[in-house]
Amino acid sequence: MGRSKQPAWKLTSLGRTLTYHLHEYDVQVRTDQIYQALDSLEICSDDAVLDVGCSDGQTLLATARYSSGLIMGVDADLEALRLAPVFKAMHSPGKKLPPWVAQGSAYRLPFSNYQFDRVICQVTLQYLYAKRVLAEMHLVMQYGGRAYLRVTSLMGGLRRIPNTTSHLRAK
Ligand SMILES: C[S@@+](CC[C@H](N)C(=O)[O-])C[C@H]1O[C@@H](n2cnc3c(N)ncnc32)[C@H](O)[C@@H]1O
């Protein structure tokens, strides 16, 4: 038995990045999973929503179905953020729609206190010092705001924190 042949081509770094983001777009915007999570957040039609660690904004594209208020994402990775308008155009061709994304750190969210009614943070907290990030989220959230937090375990399996949809009451 001969060894299986390797393909003669190899993806460039940009190719790998695009493959990853297209896959995430497929998973997050076209499957039910994200809508179950967003349903549990009980987003109102004019709620301001922030996604911390929004990457290319795919979760926010799904969120824009729920609210016509401010839909905003923040991420440290400029390369991912640069893809956000591409996915937005792919998702809603010809329309000037949210989400809007900004480069920034989850450790110092570039927003005013109490600016958001809902906060989302998926598969990001486990890479960060969660206590500090949660404190930042707390600051930018309205009284009675809600957060959806999802982490993956260090073993790579998906695990939802038991109280992911519990209320994170601002001061
Ligand atoms: C695994 S990705 C998850 C992306 C997206 N939330 C999702 O569900 O697919 C983690 C994201 O956290 C971002 N990130 C890491 N450290 C950060 C920080 N200090 N501030 C803001 N974003 C950060 C990364 O750039 C990356 O886009």
The ligand as a MOL file (V3000), in Angstrom:
LIG
                    3D

  0  0  0     0  0            999 V3000
M  V30 BEGIN CTAB
M  V30 COUNTS 27 29 0 0 0
M  V30 BEGIN ATOM
M  V30 1 C -12.0990 31.9210 19.3860 0
M  V30 2 S -12.4230 33.5340 18.8580 0 CHG=1
M  V30 3 C -14.1780 33.6330 19.0890 0
M  V30 4 C -14.7950 34.6050 18.1330 0
M  V30 5 C -16.3240 34.6970 18.1530 0
M  V30 6 N -16.8090 35.2440 19.3910 0
M  V30 7 C -16.9560 33.3490 17.8790 0
M  V30 8 O -17.8520 32.9520 18.6300 0
M  V30 9 O -16.5860 32.7170 16.8850 0 CHG=-1
M  V30 10 C -11.7920 34.5630 20.1680 0
M  V30 11 C -11.7760 36.0190 19.8080 0
M  V30 12 O -11.3390 36.7930 20.9290 0
M  V30 13 C -10.5470 37.8630 20.4460 0
M  V30 14 N -9.7110 38.3700 21.5380 0
M  V30 15 C -8.6870 37.7620 22.1570 0
M  V30 16 N -8.1730 38.5430 23.1090 0
M  V30 17 C -8.8980 39.6960 23.1060 0
M  V30 18 C -8.8490 40.8910 23.8820 0
M  V30 19 N -7.9640 41.0710 24.8560 0
M  V30 20 N -9.7480 41.8670 23.6040 0
M  V30 21 C -10.6560 41.7030 22.6210 0
M  V30 22 N -10.7470 40.5850 21.8620 0
M  V30 23 C -9.8800 39.5840 22.1000 0
M  V30 24 C -9.7550 37.2040 19.3260 0
M  V30 25 O -9.1910 38.1570 18.4520 0
M  V30 26 C -10.8130 36.3360 18.6780 0
M  V30 27 O -11.4980 36.9830 17.6350 0
M  V30 END ATOM
M  V30 BEGIN BOND
M  V30 1 1 1 2
M  V30 2 1 2 3
M  V30 3 1 2 10
M  V30 4 1 3 4
M  V30 5 1 4 5
M  V30 6 1 5 6
M  V30 7 1 5 7
M  V30 8 2 7 8
M  V30 9 1 7 9
M  V30 10 1 10 11
M  V30 11 1 11 12
M  V30 12 1 11 26
M  V30 13 1 12 13
M  V30 14 1 13 14
M  V30 15 1 13 24
M  V30 16 1 14 15
M  V30 17 1 14 23
M  V30 18 2 15 16
M  V30 19 1 16 17
M  V30 20 1 17 18
M  V30 21 2 17 23
M  V30 22 1 18 19
M  V30 23 2 18 20
M  V30 24 1 20 21
M  V30 25 2 21 22
M  V30 26 1 22 23
M  V30 27 1 24 25
M  V30 28 1 24 26
M  V30 29 1 26 27
M  V30 END BOND
M  V30 END CTAB
M  END
